[in-house]
Amino acid sequence: MLRWFEHSRVYRPDRTLIATASDLERPCENFFIQSADGIKLNGWFFPADSNSLHDAFTFLVCHGNAGNISHRLELCRALLNLGLSVLLFDYRGYGRSQGRPSEEGTYLDAQAAYAWLRHRGLRGDQTVALGESLGGAVATELVLRERLGGLILQNTFTCIPDIGAELFPWLPVRKLARIRYDTCHKLPRVTIPVLIMHSRSDELIGFGHAERNFAAAREPKLLWELGGRHNEPLADGRFTAGIEKFLELLQSQMKPDPCS
């Protein structure tokens, strides 16, 4: 019962798509890939407008613990409006992806999405992993396993035991938790630029998580305050302003890739 409760709090997948990729009225590829352990996954890829200011960069979005990719179209629209390419994918058990979510499973799913981009010839050091909430933990592990150019944590916790202890103070979460997603302890091993975006109005994951993650991250790094509640990162213009500031940092760090 404890394992079921833990899993149901960490993962809240939705199988029903509330929108389609075509709703953005942009060129899109709806694709299926297979994870390293054989799970079939669904994703959407939106290429940047040709000759846009940031068309060299691709954002690989690792979404949060609830819903599916169809709930992220406004986030996708905001990134596309900045001239970026965007890849959205569903973890196992979400949307049209097979299987049941797990910590290692989500890590493998992100690697499969990254491999799809690389197979298309896109440069690893021009790929940025953007993780929302739980997805920030997935994105952090991805940049430790693969070569990427940047990491963005949006409203991300330090680790599951920390946030679990805050949300369920009457339970011995730190002793019982098997799902870890220990972002904070992984960040010192991340050697690429890091952007941490968080709102002081986040009612679910307090701003202190962002401060501790930022302290753990290595330079170059940027802490950017958002407005709105946990699920309202686009409530004002601060999200896009933060992304643009980070892109400036990434461009200053770019090096030729002879192996691309």
N, C-alpha and C positions, 0 to 999 in steps of 0.2 A: 504494500500500500504506500509506503514511503517513497519507493522508486517511482511508482505511478504519479504520485503527487509532485515529485521533483520534475519529472519529465513534462507533466502537463503545465507547470508554471513556466518552464524554460521555453518550451515550444508550443506555439498556438497556430498551427498551419490551417490554411483555408484552401480547399480543393476547387472552389468556385471562382472563376475569373469574372470580375465585375466590368471589365473592359477588354478591348483587344489592342494590339499594337497599332493597327490601322487608325485608331481613334486620334492619334497624334498627327495624322496626315503627313507623315514623313516617310522616306524610304526606310524599309525595315526588313530584316531577315529573321523569320521565325525558325529556330533550329532545335534539333535534338542531339544530345551528345551522351556519351557513356562515361561514367566515373571509373576510376581504377578498379573498383570492386564490382563493376558490372551493372550499376544502377543507371537507368535511363532518365536523363534530365532535360528539361525544357528551358529555352532562353530566347531572348530577343536582342538583336543587334541593330543599332541605329547608327549609320555612318554620318560623320560630320559633313556639313556642306563643303564642297570643294573650295579651296582657297580661303577658307575662313581663318581667322586670326590664330585659333588654337587647334587647327585640324590635325596636327601631328599627335595630339594626345587622345588616348582612349581611357574612359573611366569605366572600370569594372565594379559594378555596384553589388555589394553584399548586403541584402536587405535585413530588416529587423526580424524579430521572432514571430510576428503575427502577419496574417494575410498571405499575399503572394505578389508576384511581379506586377499584376494588374493594378495593385494599389499604389504603385510607384510612378505612375505616368506623369504626375506634376513635377516630381523630382527630375525625371528624365527630361521633361520639357525645359526645365530651368537649365540643365546642363547642355542640352542641344542648342539653346539660345546663346550660350557662351561660345559656340563653335566647336564643341567637342564631339567625339564619337562616344557612344554609350552602349555598354553591354549589361543587360539585366538577366539574371538567371534565378531559377527556383531551386532551393535545396530539395533533397529527397523528402517526399511526403507533402510538399507544398505544390499547389497548382496542378499542373499536368506532369510533374516529375514523379517517378515511382518511389517506392520504399517508405521508410520511416526515419525521421530525423534522429541524429545522434551527434555527439561532439566531433568525433573523428570523421563521421560521415559528412558533416558540413565542410570540414577542411578538405576532404577529397573532392567534394562538389565544386568548391572554389578553384581547386587546381584543374579540374576538368574544363571549367569555363576559361581559365587562363590559357590552357593548352589549345583550346579552340581558336583563340585570338592569335596565338603564336603560329598555329598551322596556316592561318591566313596571311602570314608574313608581317604581322604588326610587331614592332619593337617592344621588348620587355621593358626597357628603361623609359619608354614613352607611355607605359600603361600605369595608371594610378588606381589603387584599390580604395574605394570609398565604402566604408562600413557604417550602417545605421544601427545604433544601439547594440544588440547582439551581433549584428554583422560586423561591427568594429573588431570584435574578438576574432571572428573568422578572417577578416582582412589582415589582421596582425599576424596570424599564423601563416597566411598565404605569403606575405613578404619575407618570412623566414625560410620558406620552402622554395620559392621561385624568385627570379630576378624581375623586380618592378622598379618604377621610377619615383613613386611617392605613395604615401599612406595617409588617408583621411579618416579620422574617428569622429563620427557625429553622434553626440549624446550617448557615449559608450561608457559602460561601467568598468571598474578596475578588475573585478572578477565576480563570478557567480556567488561564491560564499559571502563576499562583502555585501552585495546588493540583496542577497537572500536574507542575511542577518538583519538588514535594515527593514525589509518589508515584512519579515516574520520573526520579530524579536523574541517571541515565546517559544521558538523552536531552536534546538541545537544545530543550526544549519552548518556551521563551520566543521562540526564533527561528522555530520551525516552526508554532506554533499559529495557526490561522485562526479557530477558535471562541473567542470572547473572554469573553462574559458578565461584563463588567467592572463588577461591583457597586460596588466601593469608590470608583472614580472618578466614578460617577454620584450617589452619596449626597449630596455637597455641593449638588446641584441639587434635592434633595427638600425641599419646604417644609412637609410635613405631619408629624405626630408619627410617630416611628419607635421600634419595640420590637425589640431584638436579643436573641434567646434562643439560648443555646448551652451545651453541657455540657463541663466540663473532662475528662470521660471519653470524649469523642468520639474514636474511634480512626481516623477517616477525615479529618476536617477539624478541625485543631487549634484550640484556644481563641484562639490569636493572631489568627486570621481575624476572629473576633467583635470582638476588641479594636481591630483596625485599622478594621473597618467602623464601629464605634461612634465612634472618633475622627474619622472622615470625615463622619459624619452631623451635621446641624444640630439645634439645639434646636427644640422639645422632643423629648427622646429618653430611652430607658430601656434599660439593659443588665440582663438577667435570666439568672441561672445555672440551668440544668436539671441533672437527674441522668440517669444511664443513658448508654448508648452512642449511636452516631450514629442508629440506627433505633429508639431507645427513648425518645422525648421524653416519653412518658406513664408512665415508670417509677415516678414518685412524684407527689406533688401539686403539684410546683413549676410544672408547665406551666400548669395551670388558675389557680393563684395569680398567675402572671405575666400571663395574659390578663386577669384581673379587675383587676389594677393598671393595666394599659394602658387598659382600658375607662373607668376613673375619669379618667384623663388625657384621653381623647377627649371624654368628656362635659363636662369643664371647658373644652374648646376649641370646643364646638359653637356654631354661629351659625344663626339662621333662614335658610332657603333659599327666597327668593321665587320661584325658577325651578323648584322641585321639582314 
